[in-house]
Amino acid sequence: MKTQTSAHQTLDQRRAAHAWNAVDQLNRFTKPEQDEYAGHAKKLPIRIMSSGLGQGLVFLLAKAKDNKPHVRQLHGDLTDWTLGHRGLPGPMPGSLLHSVIHPESDSDFLRQATDEVLAYLQWLNRFIEAEGIKADDENQAAP
């Protein structure tokens, strides 16, 4: 179910609608893949706060290397929101990571992108939890 946005919505409402649509699209992946996506989404804010947006995204894409399109999808969802729908002026519109590390990126872009990704991840993680998708580490801890 795709959520529609309008010009009258607040930024937070548009952010929430995009995150809801991203979670809704997870149904094309298997349950273990959904859980892995959720695990990375849950851990990403901590990684960003401790190491920075660029390193958090590099870690995410490194995990996607082993034929894991569901992990790469998380980077795609962040890119789509931050550079596409939010419209931050990234120099490489197809990749948030490439925009962050691009020589033309400045500290203002990095700060805005980091703030936006963290705000987006709050909604994404709320909707993941609301849909009953468990982060892969939560499934292992279950009795």
BANUDO-481654 format. One record per residue: residue number from 1; residue in one letter; chain; x, y, z of N, C-alpha, C in turn. Coordinates in Angstrom, 3 decimals. Example, Ala and Ser with C-alpha at 12.3 -4.5 7.8 and 13.67 -1.06 7.14 Angstrom:
1 | A | A | 13.190 | -5.690 | 7.800 | 12.300 | -4.500 | 7.800 | 13.200 | -3.300 | 7.800
2 | S | A | 12.850 | -2.250 | 7.080 | 13.670 | -1.060 | 7.140 | 12.900 | 0.030 | 7.870
//
This chain:
1 | M | A | 0.835 | -1.171 | 0.000 | 0.000 | 0.000 | 0.000 | 0.883 | 1.238 | 0.000
2 | K | A | 0.894 | 1.958 | -1.072 | 1.719 | 3.147 | -1.194 | 1.003 | 4.345 | -0.585
3 | T | A | 1.705 | 5.072 | 0.265 | 1.153 | 6.248 | 0.911 | 1.415 | 7.457 | 0.030
4 | Q | A | 0.402 | 8.247 | -0.200 | 0.526 | 9.451 | -1.003 | 0.947 | 10.621 | -0.126
5 | T | A | 1.724 | 11.530 | -0.693 | 2.106 | 12.733 | 0.021 | 1.543 | 13.930 | -0.718
6 | S | A | 1.383 | 15.025 | 0.007 | 0.885 | 16.242 | -0.616 | 1.760 | 17.408 | -0.200
7 | A | A | 1.587 | 18.519 | -0.881 | 2.376 | 19.715 | -0.601 | 2.029 | 20.308 | 0.762
8 | H | A | 0.888 | 19.943 | 1.317 | 0.455 | 20.497 | 2.592 | 1.002 | 19.736 | 3.791
9 | Q | A | 1.663 | 18.620 | 3.545 | 2.201 | 17.839 | 4.645 | 3.487 | 18.472 | 5.186
10 | T | A | 3.718 | 18.252 | 6.464 | 4.965 | 18.716 | 7.052 | 6.107 | 17.822 | 6.571
11 | L | A | 7.317 | 18.283 | 6.783 | 8.490 | 17.483 | 6.424 | 8.458 | 16.150 | 7.163
12 | D | A | 8.103 | 16.172 | 8.427 | 8.075 | 14.933 | 9.199 | 7.006 | 13.977 | 8.677
13 | Q | A | 5.876 | 14.491 | 8.236 | 4.839 | 13.633 | 7.648 | 5.319 | 13.011 | 6.345
14 | R | A | 6.009 | 13.788 | 5.524 | 6.548 | 13.251 | 4.268 | 7.630 | 12.208 | 4.549
15 | R | A | 8.465 | 12.481 | 5.534 | 9.506 | 11.533 | 5.933 | 8.865 | 10.226 | 6.394
16 | A | A | 7.837 | 10.327 | 7.219 | 7.148 | 9.136 | 7.731 | 6.493 | 8.360 | 6.590
17 | A | A | 5.865 | 9.045 | 5.662 | 5.204 | 8.371 | 4.538 | 6.221 | 7.613 | 3.685
18 | H | A | 7.375 | 8.222 | 3.447 | 8.405 | 7.546 | 2.661 | 8.919 | 6.309 | 3.399
19 | A | A | 9.154 | 6.445 | 4.696 | 9.636 | 5.311 | 5.485 | 8.599 | 4.190 | 5.505
20 | W | A | 7.332 | 4.552 | 5.613 | 6.261 | 3.539 | 5.589 | 6.274 | 2.789 | 4.263
21 | N | A | 6.422 | 3.518 | 3.171 | 6.479 | 2.868 | 1.856 | 7.696 | 1.948 | 1.747
22 | A | A | 8.820 | 2.363 | 2.323 | 10.021 | 1.523 | 2.289 | 9.783 | 0.221 | 3.045
23 | V | A | 9.153 | 0.297 | 4.196 | 8.858 | -0.907 | 4.979 | 7.848 | -1.778 | 4.245
24 | D | A | 6.875 | -1.148 | 3.617 | 5.865 | -1.892 | 2.856 | 6.500 | -2.679 | 1.704
25 | Q | A | 7.573 | -2.143 | 1.132 | 8.254 | -2.806 | 0.016 | 9.088 | -4.004 | 0.463
26 | L | A | 9.283 | -4.156 | 1.752 | 10.078 | -5.283 | 2.242 | 9.389 | -6.621 | 2.020
27 | N | A | 8.096 | -6.607 | 1.721 | 7.372 | -7.871 | 1.524 | 7.890 | -8.661 | 0.324
28 | R | A | 8.717 | -8.050 | -0.510 | 9.278 | -8.782 | -1.656 | 10.481 | -9.625 | -1.258
29 | F | A | 10.932 | -9.456 | -0.016 | 12.066 | -10.229 | 0.498 | 11.569 | -11.321 | 1.434
30 | T | A | 12.409 | -12.327 | 1.646 | 12.061 | -13.402 | 2.574 | 12.100 | -12.869 | 4.006
31 | K | A | 11.526 | -13.626 | 4.930 | 11.509 | -13.222 | 6.337 | 12.932 | -13.029 | 6.886
32 | P | A | 13.865 | -13.962 | 6.647 | 15.236 | -13.726 | 7.134 | 15.877 | -12.473 | 6.515
33 | E | A | 15.575 | -12.185 | 5.257 | 16.110 | -10.979 | 4.621 | 15.502 | -9.723 | 5.238
34 | Q | A | 14.190 | -9.762 | 5.516 | 13.544 | -8.637 | 6.202 | 14.181 | -8.406 | 7.564
35 | D | A | 14.441 | -9.490 | 8.275 | 15.048 | -9.389 | 9.599 | 16.458 | -8.801 | 9.524
36 | E | A | 17.202 | -9.174 | 8.495 | 18.552 | -8.627 | 8.339 | 18.495 | -7.135 | 8.016
37 | Y | A | 17.578 | -6.739 | 7.132 | 17.366 | -5.322 | 6.829 | 17.060 | -4.576 | 8.126
38 | A | A | 16.147 | -5.125 | 8.918 | 15.760 | -4.496 | 10.180 | 16.943 | -4.384 | 11.132
39 | G | A | 17.778 | -5.410 | 11.176 | 18.947 | -5.377 | 12.045 | 19.912 | -4.264 | 11.666
40 | H | A | 20.135 | -4.107 | 10.367 | 21.031 | -3.035 | 9.916 | 20.407 | -1.667 | 10.145
41 | A | A | 19.106 | -1.542 | 9.920 | 18.431 | -0.259 | 10.156 | 18.490 | 0.116 | 11.633
42 | K | A | 18.354 | -0.878 | 12.494 | 18.386 | -0.640 | 13.938 | 19.773 | -0.203 | 14.411
43 | K | A | 20.813 | -0.796 | 13.847 | 22.187 | -0.507 | 14.280 | 22.793 | 0.719 | 13.596
44 | L | A | 22.249 | 1.117 | 12.467 | 22.857 | 2.190 | 11.690 | 22.946 | 3.528 | 12.434
45 | P | A | 21.936 | 3.956 | 13.188 | 22.093 | 5.238 | 13.899 | 23.290 | 5.250 | 14.849
46 | I | A | 23.523 | 4.148 | 15.547 | 24.665 | 4.066 | 16.458 | 25.971 | 4.135 | 15.668
47 | R | A | 26.021 | 3.428 | 14.543 | 27.227 | 3.461 | 13.710 | 27.496 | 4.874 | 13.198
48 | I | A | 26.446 | 5.558 | 12.793 | 26.597 | 6.920 | 12.273 | 27.068 | 7.857 | 13.375
49 | M | A | 26.472 | 7.737 | 14.557 | 26.853 | 8.621 | 15.659 | 28.293 | 8.366 | 16.123
50 | S | A | 28.737 | 7.124 | 16.055 | 30.086 | 6.821 | 16.536 | 31.163 | 7.011 | 15.468
51 | S | A | 30.852 | 6.731 | 14.205 | 31.884 | 6.762 | 13.167 | 31.625 | 7.765 | 12.048
52 | G | A | 30.412 | 8.267 | 11.937 | 30.079 | 9.202 | 10.875 | 29.216 | 8.554 | 9.802
53 | L | A | 28.544 | 9.399 | 9.038 | 27.621 | 8.915 | 8.011 | 28.348 | 8.107 | 6.940
54 | G | A | 29.459 | 8.601 | 6.465 | 30.196 | 7.899 | 5.407 | 30.601 | 6.499 | 5.820
55 | Q | A | 31.187 | 6.362 | 6.993 | 31.625 | 5.041 | 7.436 | 30.450 | 4.118 | 7.727
56 | G | A | 29.356 | 4.678 | 8.236 | 28.163 | 3.861 | 8.449 | 27.625 | 3.303 | 7.145
57 | L | A | 27.616 | 4.136 | 6.094 | 27.133 | 3.688 | 4.789 | 28.098 | 2.697 | 4.141
58 | V | A | 29.398 | 2.910 | 4.317 | 30.385 | 1.966 | 3.773 | 30.200 | 0.598 | 4.424
59 | F | A | 30.020 | 0.573 | 5.733 | 29.797 | -0.686 | 6.434 | 28.557 | -1.382 | 5.878
60 | L | A | 27.497 | -0.623 | 5.679 | 26.250 | -1.176 | 5.150 | 26.475 | -1.794 | 3.769
61 | L | A | 27.141 | -1.087 | 2.889 | 27.369 | -1.607 | 1.542 | 28.353 | -2.769 | 1.537
62 | A | A | 29.271 | -2.790 | 2.478 | 30.171 | -3.943 | 2.586 | 29.375 | -5.193 | 2.937
63 | K | A | 28.384 | -5.058 | 3.793 | 27.530 | -6.186 | 4.161 | 26.646 | -6.624 | 2.991
64 | A | A | 26.386 | -5.729 | 2.060 | 25.531 | -6.037 | 0.907 | 26.293 | -6.755 | -0.200
65 | K | A | 27.593 | -6.813 | -0.109 | 28.414 | -7.399 | -1.174 | 28.096 | -8.865 | -1.465
66 | D | A | 27.731 | -9.621 | -0.456 | 27.509 | -11.059 | -0.619 | 26.117 | -11.370 | -1.157
67 | N | A | 25.778 | -10.754 | -2.285 | 24.490 | -10.990 | -2.937 | 23.329 | -10.772 | -1.976
68 | K | A | 23.297 | -9.610 | -1.368 | 22.248 | -9.265 | -0.416 | 21.533 | -7.987 | -0.866
69 | P | A | 20.630 | -8.123 | -1.842 | 19.941 | -6.929 | -2.330 | 19.084 | -6.258 | -1.259
70 | H | A | 18.642 | -7.007 | -0.271 | 17.833 | -6.425 | 0.795 | 18.662 | -5.466 | 1.659
71 | V | A | 19.959 | -5.722 | 1.809 | 20.824 | -4.807 | 2.552 | 21.126 | -3.582 | 1.696
72 | R | A | 21.391 | -3.819 | 0.413 | 21.612 | -2.695 | -0.508 | 20.351 | -1.821 | -0.593
73 | Q | A | 19.190 | -2.422 | -0.415 | 17.930 | -1.679 | -0.459 | 17.876 | -0.606 | 0.631
74 | L | A | 18.458 | -0.877 | 1.791 | 18.474 | 0.120 | 2.859 | 19.246 | 1.357 | 2.414
75 | H | A | 20.396 | 1.162 | 1.784 | 21.138 | 2.306 | 1.229 | 20.293 | 3.016 | 0.172
76 | G | A | 19.600 | 2.233 | -0.649 | 18.738 | 2.819 | -1.673 | 17.597 | 3.633 | -1.077
77 | D | A | 17.002 | 3.134 | -0.005 | 15.914 | 3.872 | 0.643 | 16.428 | 5.186 | 1.232
78 | L | A | 17.601 | 5.143 | 1.848 | 18.190 | 6.360 | 2.413 | 18.555 | 7.359 | 1.316
79 | T | A | 19.103 | 6.854 | 0.215 | 19.448 | 7.717 | -0.917 | 18.196 | 8.344 | -1.516
80 | D | A | 17.185 | 7.514 | -1.745 | 15.950 | 8.005 | -2.360 | 15.323 | 9.117 | -1.524
81 | W | A | 15.285 | 8.916 | -0.219 | 14.691 | 9.952 | 0.624 | 15.582 | 11.197 | 0.681
82 | T | A | 16.844 | 11.017 | 1.041 | 17.719 | 12.152 | 1.333 | 18.037 | 12.986 | 0.097
83 | L | A | 18.371 | 12.342 | -0.994 | 18.743 | 13.087 | -2.198 | 17.566 | 13.327 | -3.129
84 | G | A | 16.604 | 12.405 | -3.139 | 15.476 | 12.528 | -4.054 | 14.334 | 13.331 | -3.462
85 | H | A | 13.664 | 12.755 | -2.498 | 12.458 | 13.388 | -1.953 | 12.759 | 14.567 | -1.036
86 | R | A | 13.805 | 14.462 | -0.251 | 14.181 | 15.566 | 0.644 | 14.892 | 16.649 | -0.135
87 | G | A | 15.578 | 16.256 | -1.198 | 16.188 | 17.214 | -2.115 | 17.457 | 17.875 | -1.622
88 | L | A | 18.215 | 17.198 | -0.776 | 19.494 | 17.783 | -0.390 | 20.404 | 17.788 | -1.613
89 | P | A | 21.204 | 18.818 | -1.758 | 21.995 | 18.985 | -2.986 | 23.261 | 18.120 | -3.031
90 | G | A | 23.085 | 16.826 | -3.094 | 24.233 | 15.926 | -3.195 | 24.800 | 15.937 | -4.599
91 | P | A | 26.113 | 15.882 | -4.721 | 26.732 | 15.935 | -6.051 | 26.558 | 14.651 | -6.860
92 | M | A | 26.174 | 13.547 | -6.229 | 25.988 | 12.272 | -6.924 | 24.585 | 11.753 | -6.609
93 | P | A | 23.571 | 12.119 | -7.378 | 22.192 | 11.806 | -7.027 | 21.857 | 10.323 | -6.918
94 | G | A | 22.636 | 9.439 | -7.489 | 22.316 | 8.017 | -7.451 | 22.794 | 7.285 | -6.214
95 | S | A | 23.590 | 7.944 | -5.364 | 24.155 | 7.257 | -4.212 | 24.441 | 8.249 | -3.092
96 | L | A | 23.848 | 8.011 | -1.951 | 24.122 | 8.856 | -0.801 | 25.591 | 8.738 | -0.397
97 | L | A | 26.116 | 7.521 | -0.382 | 27.527 | 7.345 | -0.025 | 28.432 | 8.133 | -0.961
98 | H | A | 28.217 | 8.011 | -2.268 | 29.075 | 8.728 | -3.213 | 28.924 | 10.239 | -3.074
99 | S | A | 27.744 | 10.698 | -2.698 | 27.565 | 12.131 | -2.451 | 28.332 | 12.581 | -1.219
100 | V | A | 28.360 | 11.734 | -0.197 | 29.067 | 12.074 | 1.041 | 30.573 | 12.148 | 0.817
101 | I | A | 31.127 | 11.220 | 0.047 | 32.585 | 11.177 | -0.128 | 33.073 | 11.960 | -1.346
102 | H | A | 32.172 | 12.508 | -2.121 | 32.533 | 13.252 | -3.326 | 33.366 | 14.488 | -2.956
103 | P | A | 34.377 | 14.810 | -3.770 | 35.228 | 15.974 | -3.466 | 34.459 | 17.298 | -3.406
104 | E | A | 33.315 | 17.389 | -4.084 | 32.551 | 18.634 | -4.059 | 31.614 | 18.739 | -2.856
105 | S | A | 31.501 | 17.688 | -2.066 | 30.666 | 17.748 | -0.866 | 31.329 | 18.646 | 0.167
106 | D | A | 30.502 | 19.379 | 0.891 | 31.043 | 20.236 | 1.938 | 30.487 | 19.823 | 3.295
107 | S | A | 30.958 | 20.464 | 4.332 | 30.536 | 20.104 | 5.688 | 29.057 | 20.391 | 5.912
108 | D | A | 28.504 | 21.398 | 5.258 | 27.063 | 21.674 | 5.397 | 26.235 | 20.523 | 4.853
109 | F | A | 26.612 | 20.016 | 3.676 | 25.892 | 18.879 | 3.114 | 25.998 | 17.674 | 4.033
110 | L | A | 27.187 | 17.384 | 4.519 | 27.380 | 16.224 | 5.390 | 26.544 | 16.351 | 6.659
111 | R | A | 26.511 | 17.521 | 7.262 | 25.717 | 17.739 | 8.468 | 24.231 | 17.566 | 8.181
112 | Q | A | 23.746 | 18.177 | 7.096 | 22.329 | 18.069 | 6.745 | 21.956 | 16.627 | 6.409
113 | A | A | 22.796 | 15.953 | 5.655 | 22.513 | 14.565 | 5.283 | 22.501 | 13.667 | 6.511
114 | T | A | 23.448 | 13.877 | 7.413 | 23.494 | 13.076 | 8.639 | 22.237 | 13.286 | 9.468
115 | D | A | 21.854 | 14.533 | 9.666 | 20.633 | 14.835 | 10.434 | 19.409 | 14.209 | 9.780
116 | E | A | 19.343 | 14.295 | 8.462 | 18.177 | 13.768 | 7.746 | 18.122 | 12.247 | 7.816
117 | V | A | 19.244 | 11.596 | 7.647 | 19.277 | 10.129 | 7.721 | 18.876 | 9.666 | 9.115
118 | L | A | 19.373 | 10.319 | 10.146 | 19.021 | 9.922 | 11.513 | 17.525 | 10.127 | 11.783
119 | A | A | 16.957 | 11.223 | 11.302 | 15.520 | 11.460 | 11.474 | 14.698 | 10.424 | 10.700
120 | Y | A | 15.148 | 10.100 | 9.504 | 14.461 | 9.101 | 8.681 | 14.511 | 7.722 | 9.333
121 | L | A | 15.668 | 7.367 | 9.877 | 15.821 | 6.060 | 10.511 | 14.926 | 5.907 | 11.737
122 | Q | A | 14.619 | 7.004 | 12.409 | 13.675 | 6.915 | 13.531 | 12.322 | 6.405 | 13.045
123 | W | A | 11.823 | 6.985 | 11.963 | 10.543 | 6.535 | 11.402 | 10.645 | 5.120 | 10.860
124 | L | A | 11.709 | 4.853 | 10.121 | 11.875 | 3.531 | 9.527 | 11.866 | 2.453 | 10.613
125 | N | A | 12.611 | 2.676 | 11.668 | 12.672 | 1.680 | 12.739 | 11.353 | 1.548 | 13.494
126 | R | A | 10.618 | 2.631 | 13.643 | 9.287 | 2.545 | 14.268 | 8.345 | 1.689 | 13.430
127 | F | A | 8.363 | 1.904 | 12.124 | 7.472 | 1.138 | 11.250 | 7.900 | -0.323 | 11.145
128 | I | A | 9.198 | -0.581 | 11.148 | 9.684 | -1.959 | 11.150 | 9.154 | -2.677 | 12.388
129 | E | A | 9.259 | -2.028 | 13.522 | 8.766 | -2.611 | 14.774 | 7.246 | -2.791 | 14.723
130 | A | A | 6.541 | -1.790 | 14.205 | 5.075 | -1.866 | 14.128 | 4.608 | -3.006 | 13.230
131 | E | A | 5.390 | -3.331 | 12.212 | 5.041 | -4.416 | 11.303 | 5.456 | -5.781 | 11.843
132 | G | A | 6.091 | -5.788 | 13.006 | 6.478 | -7.056 | 13.613 | 7.711 | -7.683 | 13.001
133 | I | A | 8.485 | -6.894 | 12.272 | 9.730 | -7.403 | 11.702 | 10.781 | -7.294 | 12.793
134 | K | A | 11.391 | -8.399 | 13.112 | 12.393 | -8.439 | 14.182 | 13.785 | -8.333 | 13.592
135 | A | A | 14.591 | -7.498 | 14.198 | 15.986 | -7.420 | 13.782 | 16.628 | -8.785 | 13.962
136 | D | A | 17.531 | -9.166 | 13.072 | 18.096 | -10.509 | 13.109 | 18.697 | -10.871 | 14.466
137 | D | A | 19.251 | -9.904 | 15.185 | 19.802 | -10.223 | 16.505 | 18.697 | -10.453 | 17.540
138 | E | A | 17.513 | -9.872 | 17.340 | 16.388 | -10.108 | 18.245 | 15.849 | -11.524 | 18.078
139 | N | A | 15.868 | -12.041 | 16.861 | 15.385 | -13.408 | 16.624 | 16.298 | -14.424 | 17.291
140 | Q | A | 17.582 | -14.164 | 17.310 | 18.523 | -15.095 | 17.928 | 18.376 | -15.112 | 19.443
141 | A | A | 17.944 | -13.980 | 20.026 | 17.832 | -13.887 | 21.468 | 16.529 | -14.487 | 21.987
142 | A | A | 15.604 | -14.797 | 21.105 | 14.315 | -15.331 | 21.543 | 14.498 | -16.731 | 22.117
143 | P | A | 13.763 | -17.059 | 23.207 | 13.910 | -18.390 | 23.820 | 13.368 | -19.493 | 22.952
//
